[in-house]
Amino acid sequence: MRINNVSGLWARTRLERVNYSLRNVFQQLSTGKRIPWARFDAAGTAIANKLRAQVSGLYKAFDNAAYGINLLNTAEGGLSTIQDKLQRMRELAVQAANGTLTEEDRAALQAEFEQLRQEIGRTAQTTEYNTIKVLQGFNGEFQIGPNESQTMNVQIPNVNPENLQANVNGTPVDLNDLNITTQEGATQAMEALDQMINQISTARSNVGAYTNRLEHGMANIGNAIVNTTNALSTIEDMDMAKGVMEQVRLQILRNFTTGVLAQSRVNMANVLNLLR
């Protein structure tokens, strides 16, 4: 005659499995993660890690684009200042080209003309962003994506006085060559300054185009952050309502299984008493 406790063995095995599942649910609920450890979902963990890296990269790319816009705004401010000074220099040239002025009058206009030229040079040399001299021939790449090669090249010309050049009657001149102490020189300065103003206008237009592109890029990055974060949450985060329901189900099952195990022990004890 064999005496065994099959129901008790079943209940004990079942109780261990229920307790194991319940511990897992507690870990998920306490961390808020569907995958608190890789053993919960090995494939999901690998995918989640990749998505998390993308999200982190997207946030940094968003910051990079914002920093790029700040640099471009700094350059735009400097170019605007230079353009205003060139406009004033042209006004002085127009005034000096008038035949009613004396040499002393033109000498006075030339003094202001020279001060404006020096200020243009100072502005070009001192306009900086994070110690980068943005008006001294800036050529850089902005990392505006989370992955390799997702960059944007930005070029801003050197606008020192010697780099502001024009062609007057077939002769190349730069800003340092201009002189309005004579009527002829003032007339030539007007023509040269028109070309130089156009150069600065072109540079400002390019900077504005770069800025617009970065702003659109930031909007696109923002959308990517939302969508990628949502995908990561779907894989990694715990559905709290579902988790609580699973916890309640397992607790009920544990209580029932514990009762079955206790009853099987009572029955076993009764059988042994009868045998005695």
Secondary structure, DSSP 8 states (H G I E B T S, - for coil): -----HHHHHHHHHHHHHHHHHHHHHHHHHHTBS-SSGGG-HHHHHHHHHHHHHHHHHHHHHHHHHHHHHHHHHHHHHHHHHHHHHHHHHHHHHHHT-TT--HHHHHHHHHHHHHHHHHHHHHHHH-EETTEETTEEEEEEEE-SSSTT-EEEEEEEE-SGGG-EEEETTEEEEGGG---SSHHHHHHHHHHHHHHHHHHHHHHHHHHHHHHHHHHHHHHHHHHHHHHHHHHHHHHB--HHHHHHHHHHHHHHHHHHHHHHHHHHHHHHHHHHHH-
